[in-house]
Amino acid sequence: MTIFGKIFLDLSRNGSYSAAARGDIQVLTMGRLKLVAVTKEAKRLGLLEGEGA
């Protein structure tokens, strides 16, 4: 989650986790691991366009 937050949103690690807890970033949770669906978030933010994206 840190890479997504840093590259796309300029968030720190704690900021990324806080955004996920608020529901601002959609995450998949596997045990203690939290993963961001980067493609979905990028589309939601308007960073990806077109059918192939």
N, C-alpha and C positions, 0 to 999 in steps of 0.2 A: 504494500500500500504506500510505502514511503516514496517509491519512484513515481507512481502516478501523481501523488500529491505534490511532489516537488516539480515535476516537469509540466503538468497541466495547470495546477492551481497555485503553485509556489507556497505550499504548506509544509510546515515542519512535520516530524513524525507524530508528535502529540496533537497537532492541528488536524492531521489526517484521521487519527483515531477519534477525535472529538466530532469531526464531520460525519464519520461513519456512525457513531453513536446517535447523532441527531437525525440520521437518515438522509443527509445531504449527498452522501456517496453510497451507492449500492454496493454491498459486499457479500461475498459468499463465505460462510464460516465453516471450517472443517476442524473441529476440535478447538484448539487455541489459535489456529492459523486463520487469518482474514485475507481474502483475495478480492481484488477489485475487478469487475468486468470492464476492462479498459475500453473495449470497443463500444459498449453501450454508453458509458459515461462520455466518451469523446463525441458520439453522435448526439447525445443529449445537450452537450455544450456547443454543438454546431461546428466541431472541428473536423468531422468527416462528412463527405457528401457523396451522392451517387449510389447506385445499386450495388456496385462491387465492394463498397466500403463496409 
